[in-house]
Amino acid sequence: ILFFQVYIIQVSVGNHQWTVKHRYSDFHDLHEKLVSEKKIDKNLLPPKKIIGKNSKSLVEKRQKELEIYLQTLLLKFPVTAPKVLSHFLHFHLYVS
């Protein structure tokens, strides 16, 4: 049996609010694309941790770190988020 953590992200844009769910590997894939396409600092994404990765305290800590990661990305692109980030956050489904 495989276990993996899903991180729930609450997104707010103007009057629109929605939730997206992603695994750490999804964040990693997003980050790799942003590093290559937009020259994002490769150290910005919190590192992958193997030992105790499903402990409640580690999950909560990583949730906060991933939240800061996304907020930092959105601050770097205040006018228009890169397509890969917009897609990751499901902007195309909720914001016209």
Buried (B, 14 or more C-beta within 10 A) or exposed (E): EEEEEEBEBEBEEEEEEBEBEBEBEBBEBBBBBBBEEEEBEEEBBBEEEEEEBEEEEBBEEBBEEBEEBBEEBBEBBEEEBBEBBBBBBBBEEBEE
